[in-house]
Amino acid sequence: MIALLTLIGCTPTVKIAPPDKPIVINLNVKIEHEIRIKVDKDLDALLTNDELF
């Protein structure tokens, strides 16, 4: 019985606690994007139009 109580008393515990101060994350993010619109077919149809030129 004493051995059983000793084993129960020696069980490891893990304690998780939130930090006292807020977490600050500094990020430098540079976002670039490029939009390419292909109008090749429409442009070809426009340039082949004889009434335009």
PDBQT receptor file of N, H, CA, C and O in Angstrom, charges set to zero:
ATOM      1  N   MET A   1       0.824  -1.197   0.000  1.00  0.00    +0.000 N 
ATOM      2  CA  MET A   1       0.000   0.000   0.000  1.00  0.00    +0.000 C 
ATOM      3  C   MET A   1       0.864   1.256   0.000  1.00  0.00    +0.000 C 
ATOM      4  O   MET A   1       0.553   2.224  -0.694  1.00  0.00    +0.000 OA
ATOM      5  N   ILE A   2       1.935   1.246   0.765  1.00  0.00    +0.000 N 
ATOM      6  H   ILE A   2       2.188   0.460   1.329  1.00  0.00    +0.000 HD
ATOM      7  CA  ILE A   2       2.837   2.406   0.806  1.00  0.00    +0.000 C 
ATOM      8  C   ILE A   2       3.529   2.581  -0.546  1.00  0.00    +0.000 C 
ATOM      9  O   ILE A   2       3.742   3.704  -1.002  1.00  0.00    +0.000 OA
ATOM     10  N   ALA A   3       3.872   1.476  -1.173  1.00  0.00    +0.000 N 
ATOM     11  H   ALA A   3       3.700   0.563  -0.802  1.00  0.00    +0.000 HD
ATOM     12  CA  ALA A   3       4.519   1.552  -2.490  1.00  0.00    +0.000 C 
ATOM     13  C   ALA A   3       3.561   2.134  -3.519  1.00  0.00    +0.000 C 
ATOM     14  O   ALA A   3       3.975   2.908  -4.383  1.00  0.00    +0.000 OA
ATOM     15  N   LEU A   4       2.290   1.771  -3.436  1.00  0.00    +0.000 N 
ATOM     16  H   LEU A   4       1.954   1.143  -2.734  1.00  0.00    +0.000 HD
ATOM     17  CA  LEU A   4       1.294   2.311  -4.358  1.00  0.00    +0.000 C 
ATOM     18  C   LEU A   4       1.125   3.812  -4.154  1.00  0.00    +0.000 C 
ATOM     19  O   LEU A   4       1.051   4.557  -5.132  1.00  0.00    +0.000 OA
ATOM     20  N   LEU A   5       1.064   4.262  -2.939  1.00  0.00    +0.000 N 
ATOM     21  H   LEU A   5       1.125   3.657  -2.144  1.00  0.00    +0.000 HD
ATOM     22  CA  LEU A   5       0.951   5.702  -2.660  1.00  0.00    +0.000 C 
ATOM     23  C   LEU A   5       2.200   6.453  -3.120  1.00  0.00    +0.000 C 
ATOM     24  O   LEU A   5       2.107   7.592  -3.577  1.00  0.00    +0.000 OA
ATOM     25  N   THR A   6       3.355   5.825  -3.002  1.00  0.00    +0.000 N 
ATOM     26  H   THR A   6       3.431   4.900  -2.631  1.00  0.00    +0.000 HD
ATOM     27  CA  THR A   6       4.601   6.456  -3.452  1.00  0.00    +0.000 C 
ATOM     28  C   THR A   6       4.589   6.611  -4.973  1.00  0.00    +0.000 C 
ATOM     29  O   THR A   6       5.015   7.644  -5.489  1.00  0.00    +0.000 OA
ATOM     30  N   LEU A   7       4.110   5.605  -5.690  1.00  0.00    +0.000 N 
ATOM     31  H   LEU A   7       3.764   4.765  -5.271  1.00  0.00    +0.000 HD
ATOM     32  CA  LEU A   7       4.054   5.682  -7.152  1.00  0.00    +0.000 C 
ATOM     33  C   LEU A   7       3.063   6.750  -7.613  1.00  0.00    +0.000 C 
ATOM     34  O   LEU A   7       3.338   7.471  -8.572  1.00  0.00    +0.000 OA
ATOM     35  N   ILE A   8       1.930   6.858  -6.954  1.00  0.00    +0.000 N 
ATOM     36  H   ILE A   8       1.707   6.272  -6.175  1.00  0.00    +0.000 HD
ATOM     37  CA  ILE A   8       0.932   7.871  -7.327  1.00  0.00    +0.000 C 
ATOM     38  C   ILE A   8       1.465   9.270  -7.036  1.00  0.00    +0.000 C 
ATOM     39  O   ILE A   8       1.212  10.202  -7.800  1.00  0.00    +0.000 OA
ATOM     40  N   GLY A   9       2.187   9.420  -5.957  1.00  0.00    +0.000 N 
ATOM     41  H   GLY A   9       2.392   8.663  -5.336  1.00  0.00    +0.000 HD
ATOM     42  CA  GLY A   9       2.736  10.719  -5.594  1.00  0.00    +0.000 C 
ATOM     43  C   GLY A   9       3.860  11.158  -6.497  1.00  0.00    +0.000 C 
ATOM     44  O   GLY A   9       4.169  12.349  -6.529  1.00  0.00    +0.000 OA
ATOM     45  N   CYS A  10       4.482  10.274  -7.224  1.00  0.00    +0.000 N 
ATOM     46  H   CYS A  10       4.231   9.306  -7.198  1.00  0.00    +0.000 HD
ATOM     47  CA  CYS A  10       5.622  10.602  -8.071  1.00  0.00    +0.000 C 
ATOM     48  C   CYS A  10       5.254  10.707  -9.541  1.00  0.00    +0.000 C 
ATOM     49  O   CYS A  10       6.151  10.694 -10.383  1.00  0.00    +0.000 OA
ATOM     50  N   THR A  11       3.992  10.807  -9.885  1.00  0.00    +0.000 N 
ATOM     51  H   THR A  11       3.263  10.818  -9.201  1.00  0.00    +0.000 HD
ATOM     52  CA  THR A  11       3.632  10.913 -11.294  1.00  0.00    +0.000 C 
ATOM     53  C   THR A  11       4.036  12.282 -11.817  1.00  0.00    +0.000 C 
ATOM     54  O   THR A  11       3.772  13.296 -11.170  1.00  0.00    +0.000 OA
ATOM     55  N   PRO A  12       4.667  12.319 -12.970  1.00  0.00    +0.000 N 
ATOM     56  CA  PRO A  12       5.074  13.619 -13.528  1.00  0.00    +0.000 C 
ATOM     57  C   PRO A  12       3.859  14.393 -14.029  1.00  0.00    +0.000 C 
ATOM     58  O   PRO A  12       2.888  13.807 -14.507  1.00  0.00    +0.000 OA
ATOM     59  N   THR A  13       3.927  15.689 -13.916  1.00  0.00    +0.000 N 
ATOM     60  H   THR A  13       4.717  16.165 -13.528  1.00  0.00    +0.000 HD
ATOM     61  CA  THR A  13       2.853  16.546 -14.411  1.00  0.00    +0.000 C 
ATOM     62  C   THR A  13       3.445  17.572 -15.373  1.00  0.00    +0.000 C 
ATOM     63  O   THR A  13       4.579  18.025 -15.211  1.00  0.00    +0.000 OA
ATOM     64  N   VAL A  14       2.659  17.919 -16.362  1.00  0.00    +0.000 N 
ATOM     65  H   VAL A  14       1.738  17.551 -16.494  1.00  0.00    +0.000 HD
ATOM     66  CA  VAL A  14       3.048  18.942 -17.339  1.00  0.00    +0.000 C 
ATOM     67  C   VAL A  14       2.083  20.096 -17.168  1.00  0.00    +0.000 C 
ATOM     68  O   VAL A  14       0.865  19.915 -17.204  1.00  0.00    +0.000 OA
ATOM     69  N   LYS A  15       2.630  21.269 -16.985  1.00  0.00    +0.000 N 
ATOM     70  H   LYS A  15       3.619  21.415 -16.956  1.00  0.00    +0.000 HD
ATOM     71  CA  LYS A  15       1.798  22.437 -16.759  1.00  0.00    +0.000 C 
ATOM     72  C   LYS A  15       2.003  23.424 -17.899  1.00  0.00    +0.000 C 
ATOM     73  O   LYS A  15       3.130  23.823 -18.194  1.00  0.00    +0.000 OA
ATOM     74  N   ILE A  16       0.922  23.807 -18.527  1.00  0.00    +0.000 N 
ATOM     75  H   ILE A  16       0.007  23.482 -18.287  1.00  0.00    +0.000 HD
ATOM     76  CA  ILE A  16       0.979  24.783 -19.621  1.00  0.00    +0.000 C 
ATOM     77  C   ILE A  16       0.234  26.028 -19.163  1.00  0.00    +0.000 C 
ATOM     78  O   ILE A  16      -0.923  25.968 -18.746  1.00  0.00    +0.000 OA
ATOM     79  N   ALA A  17       0.929  27.162 -19.254  1.00  0.00    +0.000 N 
ATOM     80  H   ALA A  17       1.869  27.212 -19.592  1.00  0.00    +0.000 HD
ATOM     81  CA  ALA A  17       0.310  28.414 -18.829  1.00  0.00    +0.000 C 
ATOM     82  C   ALA A  17       0.569  29.485 -19.877  1.00  0.00    +0.000 C 
ATOM     83  O   ALA A  17       1.645  29.511 -20.474  1.00  0.00    +0.000 OA
ATOM     84  N   PRO A  18      -0.390  30.364 -20.110  1.00  0.00    +0.000 N 
ATOM     85  CA  PRO A  18      -0.160  31.440 -21.078  1.00  0.00    +0.000 C 
ATOM     86  C   PRO A  18       0.831  32.453 -20.500  1.00  0.00    +0.000 C 
ATOM     87  O   PRO A  18       0.947  32.585 -19.282  1.00  0.00    +0.000 OA
ATOM     88  N   PRO A  19       1.541  33.165 -21.373  1.00  0.00    +0.000 N 
ATOM     89  CA  PRO A  19       2.508  34.150 -20.881  1.00  0.00    +0.000 C 
ATOM     90  C   PRO A  19       1.790  35.341 -20.259  1.00  0.00    +0.000 C 
ATOM     91  O   PRO A  19       0.635  35.628 -20.574  1.00  0.00    +0.000 OA
ATOM     92  N   ASP A  20       2.493  36.018 -19.380  1.00  0.00    +0.000 N 
ATOM     93  H   ASP A  20       3.431  35.785 -19.123  1.00  0.00    +0.000 HD
ATOM     94  CA  ASP A  20       1.917  37.194 -18.716  1.00  0.00    +0.000 C 
ATOM     95  C   ASP A  20       1.810  38.379 -19.672  1.00  0.00    +0.000 C 
ATOM     96  O   ASP A  20       0.843  39.139 -19.620  1.00  0.00    +0.000 OA
ATOM     97  N   LYS A  21       2.802  38.535 -20.542  1.00  0.00    +0.000 N 
ATOM     98  H   LYS A  21       3.588  37.918 -20.585  1.00  0.00    +0.000 HD
ATOM     99  CA  LYS A  21       2.818  39.658 -21.477  1.00  0.00    +0.000 C 
ATOM    100  C   LYS A  21       2.246  39.208 -22.819  1.00  0.00    +0.000 C 
ATOM    101  O   LYS A  21       2.323  38.029 -23.162  1.00  0.00    +0.000 OA
ATOM    102  N   PRO A  22       1.674  40.141 -23.576  1.00  0.00    +0.000 N 
ATOM    103  CA  PRO A  22       1.163  39.749 -24.900  1.00  0.00    +0.000 C 
ATOM    104  C   PRO A  22       2.312  39.399 -25.841  1.00  0.00    +0.000 C 
ATOM    105  O   PRO A  22       3.426  39.903 -25.700  1.00  0.00    +0.000 OA
ATOM    106  N   ILE A  23       2.029  38.559 -26.766  1.00  0.00    +0.000 N 
ATOM    107  H   ILE A  23       1.124  38.149 -26.881  1.00  0.00    +0.000 HD
ATOM    108  CA  ILE A  23       3.023  38.146 -27.747  1.00  0.00    +0.000 C 
ATOM    109  C   ILE A  23       3.057  39.188 -28.863  1.00  0.00    +0.000 C 
ATOM    110  O   ILE A  23       2.025  39.510 -29.453  1.00  0.00    +0.000 OA
ATOM    111  N   VAL A  24       4.234  39.706 -29.143  1.00  0.00    +0.000 N 
ATOM    112  H   VAL A  24       5.072  39.444 -28.664  1.00  0.00    +0.000 HD
ATOM    113  CA  VAL A  24       4.404  40.730 -30.175  1.00  0.00    +0.000 C 
ATOM    114  C   VAL A  24       5.172  40.108 -31.330  1.00  0.00    +0.000 C 
ATOM    115  O   VAL A  24       6.252  39.547 -31.148  1.00  0.00    +0.000 OA
ATOM    116  N   ILE A  25       4.598  40.217 -32.517  1.00  0.00    +0.000 N 
ATOM    117  H   ILE A  25       3.720  40.673 -32.665  1.00  0.00    +0.000 HD
ATOM    118  CA  ILE A  25       5.237  39.683 -33.719  1.00  0.00    +0.000 C 
ATOM    119  C   ILE A  25       5.432  40.838 -34.685  1.00  0.00    +0.000 C 
ATOM    120  O   ILE A  25       4.462  41.467 -35.109  1.00  0.00    +0.000 OA
ATOM    121  N   ASN A  26       6.656  41.116 -35.030  1.00  0.00    +0.000 N 
ATOM    122  H   ASN A  26       7.444  40.605 -34.687  1.00  0.00    +0.000 HD
ATOM    123  CA  ASN A  26       6.968  42.167 -35.996  1.00  0.00    +0.000 C 
ATOM    124  C   ASN A  26       7.240  41.523 -37.345  1.00  0.00    +0.000 C 
ATOM    125  O   ASN A  26       8.137  40.690 -37.478  1.00  0.00    +0.000 OA
ATOM    126  N   LEU A  27       6.465  41.912 -38.333  1.00  0.00    +0.000 N 
ATOM    127  H   LEU A  27       5.736  42.588 -38.225  1.00  0.00    +0.000 HD
ATOM    128  CA  LEU A  27       6.640  41.361 -39.662  1.00  0.00    +0.000 C 
ATOM    129  C   LEU A  27       6.840  42.487 -40.659  1.00  0.00    +0.000 C 
ATOM    130  O   LEU A  27       6.133  43.494 -40.622  1.00  0.00    +0.000 OA
ATOM    131  N   ASN A  28       7.771  42.318 -41.516  1.00  0.00    +0.000 N 
ATOM    132  H   ASN A  28       8.345  41.500 -41.545  1.00  0.00    +0.000 HD
ATOM    133  CA  ASN A  28       7.941  43.215 -42.655  1.00  0.00    +0.000 C 
ATOM    134  C   ASN A  28       7.564  42.417 -43.893  1.00  0.00    +0.000 C 
ATOM    135  O   ASN A  28       8.296  41.525 -44.320  1.00  0.00    +0.000 OA
ATOM    136  N   VAL A  29       6.434  42.746 -44.451  1.00  0.00    +0.000 N 
ATOM    137  H   VAL A  29       5.839  43.471 -44.104  1.00  0.00    +0.000 HD
ATOM    138  CA  VAL A  29       5.927  41.982 -45.587  1.00  0.00    +0.000 C 
ATOM    139  C   VAL A  29       5.813  42.913 -46.780  1.00  0.00    +0.000 C 
ATOM    140  O   VAL A  29       5.213  43.985 -46.696  1.00  0.00    +0.000 OA
ATOM    141  N   LYS A  30       6.381  42.502 -47.859  1.00  0.00    +0.000 N 
ATOM    142  H   LYS A  30       6.868  41.631 -47.927  1.00  0.00    +0.000 HD
ATOM    143  CA  LYS A  30       6.286  43.259 -49.096  1.00  0.00    +0.000 C 
ATOM    144  C   LYS A  30       5.513  42.402 -50.091  1.00  0.00    +0.000 C 
ATOM    145  O   LYS A  30       5.937  41.309 -50.466  1.00  0.00    +0.000 OA
ATOM    146  N   ILE A  31       4.389  42.922 -50.496  1.00  0.00    +0.000 N 
ATOM    147  H   ILE A  31       4.044  43.810 -50.191  1.00  0.00    +0.000 HD
ATOM    148  CA  ILE A  31       3.538  42.168 -51.409  1.00  0.00    +0.000 C 
ATOM    149  C   ILE A  31       3.542  42.854 -52.763  1.00  0.00    +0.000 C 
ATOM    150  O   ILE A  31       3.197  44.030 -52.884  1.00  0.00    +0.000 OA
ATOM    151  N   GLU A  32       3.927  42.120 -53.751  1.00  0.00    +0.000 N 
ATOM    152  H   GLU A  32       4.207  41.166 -53.653  1.00  0.00    +0.000 HD
ATOM    153  CA  GLU A  32       3.881  42.623 -55.117  1.00  0.00    +0.000 C 
ATOM    154  C   GLU A  32       3.099  41.630 -55.949  1.00  0.00    +0.000 C 
ATOM    155  O   GLU A  32       3.251  40.417 -55.804  1.00  0.00    +0.000 OA
ATOM    156  N   HIS A  33       2.292  42.141 -56.787  1.00  0.00    +0.000 N 
ATOM    157  H   HIS A  33       2.168  43.126 -56.904  1.00  0.00    +0.000 HD
ATOM    158  CA  HIS A  33       1.635  41.245 -57.704  1.00  0.00    +0.000 C 
ATOM    159  C   HIS A  33       1.530  41.913 -59.056  1.00  0.00    +0.000 C 
ATOM    160  O   HIS A  33       1.546  43.137 -59.179  1.00  0.00    +0.000 OA
ATOM    161  N   GLU A  34       1.427  41.098 -60.029  1.00  0.00    +0.000 N 
ATOM    162  H   GLU A  34       1.415  40.103 -59.929  1.00  0.00    +0.000 HD
ATOM    163  CA  GLU A  34       1.403  41.577 -61.401  1.00  0.00    +0.000 C 
ATOM    164  C   GLU A  34       0.228  40.915 -62.092  1.00  0.00    +0.000 C 
ATOM    165  O   GLU A  34       0.021  39.705 -62.002  1.00  0.00    +0.000 OA
ATOM    166  N   ILE A  35      -0.518  41.732 -62.770  1.00  0.00    +0.000 N 
ATOM    167  H   ILE A  35      -0.349  42.715 -62.843  1.00  0.00    +0.000 HD
ATOM    168  CA  ILE A  35      -1.669  41.216 -63.489  1.00  0.00    +0.000 C 
ATOM    169  C   ILE A  35      -1.389  41.363 -64.976  1.00  0.00    +0.000 C 
ATOM    170  O   ILE A  35      -1.128  42.459 -65.474  1.00  0.00    +0.000 OA
ATOM    171  N   ARG A  36      -1.447  40.269 -65.649  1.00  0.00    +0.000 N 
ATOM    172  H   ARG A  36      -1.659  39.379 -65.245  1.00  0.00    +0.000 HD
ATOM    173  CA  ARG A  36      -1.253  40.271 -67.097  1.00  0.00    +0.000 C 
ATOM    174  C   ARG A  36      -2.544  39.810 -67.737  1.00  0.00    +0.000 C 
ATOM    175  O   ARG A  36      -3.058  38.723 -67.471  1.00  0.00    +0.000 OA
ATOM    176  N   ILE A  37      -3.039  40.670 -68.580  1.00  0.00    +0.000 N 
ATOM    177  H   ILE A  37      -2.622  41.553 -68.796  1.00  0.00    +0.000 HD
ATOM    178  CA  ILE A  37      -4.260  40.330 -69.292  1.00  0.00    +0.000 C 
ATOM    179  C   ILE A  37      -3.899  40.142 -70.754  1.00  0.00    +0.000 C 
ATOM    180  O   ILE A  37      -3.354  41.033 -71.406  1.00  0.00    +0.000 OA
ATOM    181  N   LYS A  38      -4.208  38.994 -71.230  1.00  0.00    +0.000 N 
ATOM    182  H   LYS A  38      -4.651  38.270 -70.700  1.00  0.00    +0.000 HD
ATOM    183  CA  LYS A  38      -3.890  38.695 -72.613  1.00  0.00    +0.000 C 
ATOM    184  C   LYS A  38      -5.112  38.974 -73.471  1.00  0.00    +0.000 C 
ATOM    185  O   LYS A  38      -6.184  38.395 -73.290  1.00  0.00    +0.000 OA
ATOM    186  N   VAL A  39      -4.907  39.877 -74.402  1.00  0.00    +0.000 N 
ATOM    187  H   VAL A  39      -4.037  40.347 -74.549  1.00  0.00    +0.000 HD
ATOM    188  CA  VAL A  39      -5.985  40.211 -75.334  1.00  0.00    +0.000 C 
ATOM    189  C   VAL A  39      -5.493  39.985 -76.751  1.00  0.00    +0.000 C 
ATOM    190  O   VAL A  39      -5.916  40.653 -77.694  1.00  0.00    +0.000 OA
ATOM    191  N   ASP A  40      -4.613  39.051 -76.870  1.00  0.00    +0.000 N 
ATOM    192  H   ASP A  40      -4.270  38.508 -76.104  1.00  0.00    +0.000 HD
ATOM    193  CA  ASP A  40      -4.007  38.809 -78.172  1.00  0.00    +0.000 C 
ATOM    194  C   ASP A  40      -5.047  38.526 -79.249  1.00  0.00    +0.000 C 
ATOM    195  O   ASP A  40      -4.970  39.076 -80.348  1.00  0.00    +0.000 OA
ATOM    196  N   LYS A  41      -5.998  37.689 -78.947  1.00  0.00    +0.000 N 
ATOM    197  H   LYS A  41      -6.061  37.242 -78.054  1.00  0.00    +0.000 HD
ATOM    198  CA  LYS A  41      -6.993  37.332 -79.960  1.00  0.00    +0.000 C 
ATOM    199  C   LYS A  41      -7.855  38.530 -80.319  1.00  0.00    +0.000 C 
ATOM    200  O   LYS A  41      -8.139  38.755 -81.495  1.00  0.00    +0.000 OA
ATOM    201  N   ASP A  42      -8.273  39.295 -79.334  1.00  0.00    +0.000 N 
ATOM    202  H   ASP A  42      -8.042  39.112 -78.378  1.00  0.00    +0.000 HD
ATOM    203  CA  ASP A  42      -9.080  40.471 -79.624  1.00  0.00    +0.000 C 
ATOM    204  C   ASP A  42      -8.269  41.511 -80.383  1.00  0.00    +0.000 C 
ATOM    205  O   ASP A  42      -8.780  42.163 -81.293  1.00  0.00    +0.000 OA
ATOM    206  N   LEU A  43      -7.013  41.662 -80.008  1.00  0.00    +0.000 N 
ATOM    207  H   LEU A  43      -6.597  41.131 -79.269  1.00  0.00    +0.000 HD
ATOM    208  CA  LEU A  43      -6.156  42.621 -80.694  1.00  0.00    +0.000 C 
ATOM    209  C   LEU A  43      -5.897  42.196 -82.135  1.00  0.00    +0.000 C 
ATOM    210  O   LEU A  43      -5.887  43.041 -83.030  1.00  0.00    +0.000 OA
ATOM    211  N   ASP A  44      -5.692  40.932 -82.372  1.00  0.00    +0.000 N 
ATOM    212  H   ASP A  44      -5.700  40.246 -81.645  1.00  0.00    +0.000 HD
ATOM    213  CA  ASP A  44      -5.506  40.443 -83.726  1.00  0.00    +0.000 C 
ATOM    214  C   ASP A  44      -6.753  40.689 -84.573  1.00  0.00    +0.000 C 
ATOM    215  O   ASP A  44      -6.645  41.079 -85.736  1.00  0.00    +0.000 OA
ATOM    216  N   ALA A  45      -7.908  40.468 -84.014  1.00  0.00    +0.000 N 
ATOM    217  H   ALA A  45      -7.997  40.151 -83.070  1.00  0.00    +0.000 HD
ATOM    218  CA  ALA A  45      -9.152  40.691 -84.750  1.00  0.00    +0.000 C 
ATOM    219  C   ALA A  45      -9.326  42.173 -85.052  1.00  0.00    +0.000 C 
ATOM    220  O   ALA A  45      -9.824  42.543 -86.115  1.00  0.00    +0.000 OA
ATOM    221  N   LEU A  46      -8.916  43.013 -84.117  1.00  0.00    +0.000 N 
ATOM    222  H   LEU A  46      -8.511  42.712 -83.254  1.00  0.00    +0.000 HD
ATOM    223  CA  LEU A  46      -9.041  44.458 -84.320  1.00  0.00    +0.000 C 
ATOM    224  C   LEU A  46      -8.081  44.940 -85.416  1.00  0.00    +0.000 C 
ATOM    225  O   LEU A  46      -8.455  45.765 -86.250  1.00  0.00    +0.000 OA
ATOM    226  N   LEU A  47      -6.872  44.435 -85.413  1.00  0.00    +0.000 N 
ATOM    227  H   LEU A  47      -6.569  43.765 -84.735  1.00  0.00    +0.000 HD
ATOM    228  CA  LEU A  47      -5.884  44.874 -86.387  1.00  0.00    +0.000 C 
ATOM    229  C   LEU A  47      -6.181  44.351 -87.791  1.00  0.00    +0.000 C 
ATOM    230  O   LEU A  47      -5.760  44.961 -88.774  1.00  0.00    +0.000 OA
ATOM    231  N   THR A  48      -6.884  43.259 -87.897  1.00  0.00    +0.000 N 
ATOM    232  H   THR A  48      -7.226  42.764 -87.098  1.00  0.00    +0.000 HD
ATOM    233  CA  THR A  48      -7.212  42.735 -89.228  1.00  0.00    +0.000 C 
ATOM    234  C   THR A  48      -8.470  43.366 -89.799  1.00  0.00    +0.000 C 
ATOM    235  O   THR A  48      -8.850  43.090 -90.937  1.00  0.00    +0.000 OA
ATOM    236  N   ASN A  49      -9.120  44.221 -88.999  1.00  0.00    +0.000 N 
ATOM    237  H   ASN A  49      -8.811  44.445 -88.075  1.00  0.00    +0.000 HD
ATOM    238  CA  ASN A  49     -10.333  44.885 -89.458  1.00  0.00    +0.000 C 
ATOM    239  C   ASN A  49      -9.942  45.960 -90.481  1.00  0.00    +0.000 C 
ATOM    240  O   ASN A  49      -9.205  46.890 -90.150  1.00  0.00    +0.000 OA
ATOM    241  N   ASP A  50     -10.423  45.839 -91.694  1.00  0.00    +0.000 N 
ATOM    242  H   ASP A  50     -11.021  45.084 -91.962  1.00  0.00    +0.000 HD
ATOM    243  CA  ASP A  50     -10.068  46.779 -92.748  1.00  0.00    +0.000 C 
ATOM    244  C   ASP A  50     -10.762  48.125 -92.577  1.00  0.00    +0.000 C 
ATOM    245  O   ASP A  50     -10.250  49.139 -93.051  1.00  0.00    +0.000 OA
ATOM    246  N   GLU A  51     -11.875  48.159 -91.934  1.00  0.00    +0.000 N 
ATOM    247  H   GLU A  51     -12.292  47.335 -91.548  1.00  0.00    +0.000 HD
ATOM    248  CA  GLU A  51     -12.598  49.421 -91.746  1.00  0.00    +0.000 C 
ATOM    249  C   GLU A  51     -11.891  50.342 -90.760  1.00  0.00    +0.000 C 
ATOM    250  O   GLU A  51     -12.059  51.561 -90.812  1.00  0.00    +0.000 OA
ATOM    251  N   LEU A  52     -11.120  49.772 -89.884  1.00  0.00    +0.000 N 
ATOM    252  H   LEU A  52     -10.983  48.783 -89.843  1.00  0.00    +0.000 HD
ATOM    253  CA  LEU A  52     -10.421  50.580 -88.878  1.00  0.00    +0.000 C 
ATOM    254  C   LEU A  52      -9.312  51.402 -89.507  1.00  0.00    +0.000 C 
ATOM    255  O   LEU A  52      -9.117  52.556 -89.126  1.00  0.00    +0.000 OA
ATOM    256  N   PHE A  53      -8.578  50.838 -90.462  1.00  0.00    +0.000 N 
ATOM    257  H   PHE A  53      -8.737  49.901 -90.771  1.00  0.00    +0.000 HD
ATOM    258  CA  PHE A  53      -7.454  51.550 -91.057  1.00  0.00    +0.000 C 
ATOM    259  C   PHE A  53      -7.795  51.972 -92.434  1.00  0.00    +0.000 C 
ATOM    260  O   PHE A  53      -6.974  52.591 -93.111  1.00  0.00    +0.000 OA
TER     261      PHE A  53
